[in-house]
Amino acid sequence: MSRSSRLALVLVPLAAATLALTGCQPSGPAEPTDNPVVTPSPTESAPAAATFTLPADCTAIASAVTLNQVFSGVDAVEASPDLVRPAPASAQKQLTCSWFTGDTTGGDIIYYAAPAADSAAYLEVVKANGFSCTEALGGTRCDKTTPNSQFPVDTVETVFTRDGEWIYISTTNVPADPLLPDLVATAWAA
C-alpha cells in the first residue's frame, strides 16, 4: 500500500467523524429521561422587616463616628434618673444618655416605649408646643429650636416616634444633624 493510500485511510475516517460531530444538533424535542435535571429557581423574598432593638448602653446608640462627631470634647455624664422630657403619659423610660460640658454644650437622648396610638395622639401636644413635624426615617420626626436666654446658642429638641418607640433628643451647641438618622439606623437595623 502506498504512502498516500495509508494517509487516506487515516484522514477519511477522521474527517468524517469531525463533520459528524460539528453538525450535531437535535432534530426534534429532547426525549424525556427517567432522571430529569432539576434547576432550582431563585425565590424572591421580601426584605426582613426592621424591628426595634434597644441599644445596650449609651455607647451603642449610634456609630462611634457619629457620637465622636456630635459630642467631640463633650463629656458623657451620668443622667439623672429624674430626667423627664416630652413623651406620652403611658411612655416607659428605657434608656437615658447625657453629654455635657460647660454651661450650654451637650445633649440628652431618652428612649421610651410607648403604645403607637398614644404616641400618635401625643404628637398633637408636641405640635401645640411649637414643634414642626414631618414623616421621616419610617416614622414621625418633630423639631423645635429655642434660643438660649443667657448665651448666644440654640437648643434643638427632636422627638421621633415609630413602632411603639419614642425617642427624645435635646442638643445645644453641638453639630447634631447626623444624630437622629444614625440612632434610627442603629435601633432599627434589619
Long-range contacts (C-beta under 8 A, 24 or more apart in sequence): 47-190, 48-190, 49-190, 50-138, 50-188, 50-189, 50-190, 51-163, 51-188, 52-162, 52-163, 52-164, 52-165, 52-187, 52-188, 53-187, 53-188, 53-189, 54-94, 54-95, 54-111, 54-187, 55-95, 55-111, 55-186, 55-187, 57-95, 58-95, 58-97, 58-109, 60-186, 61-95, 61-97, 61-109, 61-183, 61-186, 61-187, 62-179, 62-182, 62-183, 62-186, 63-182, 63-186, 66-178, 66-179, 66-182, 69-175, 69-178, 70-107, 70-171, 70-174, 70-175, 70-176, 70-178, 70-179, 71-99, 71-106, 71-107, 71-174, 73-101, 74-99, 74-100, 74-101, 74-105, 74-106, 74-107, 74-174, 75-99, 75-100, 75-101, 75-106, 77-106, 79-108, 83-108, 83-110, 84-110, 85-110, 85-157, 85-168, 85-170, 86-122, 86-125, 86-126, 86-129, 86-157, 86-159, 86-168, 87-112, 87-114, 87-122, 87-159, 87-166, 87-168, 88-112, 88-114, 88-115, 88-118, 88-119, 88-121, 88-122, 88-166, 89-118, 89-122, 90-114, 90-115, 90-118, 91-118, 91-119, 91-166, 99-174, 103-150, 103-151, 104-148, 104-150, 104-151, 104-153, 104-172, 104-173, 105-153, 105-172, 105-173, 105-174, 106-171, 106-172, 106-173, 106-174, 107-169, 107-170, 107-171, 107-172, 107-174, 107-176, 107-179, 108-168, 108-169, 108-170, 109-167, 109-168, 109-169, 109-179, 109-183, 110-167, 110-168, 111-165, 111-166, 111-167, 111-187, 112-165, 112-166, 112-167, 112-168, 113-164, 113-165, 113-166, 114-161, 114-164, 114-165, 114-166, 115-164, 116-161, 116-163, 116-164, 119-161, 119-164, 119-166, 120-161, 122-166, 123-161, 126-159, 131-157, 131-159, 136-160, 137-162, 137-180, 137-181, 137-184, 138-162, 138-184, 138-188, 139-163, 139-184, 141-180, 148-172, 160-184, 162-188, 163-188
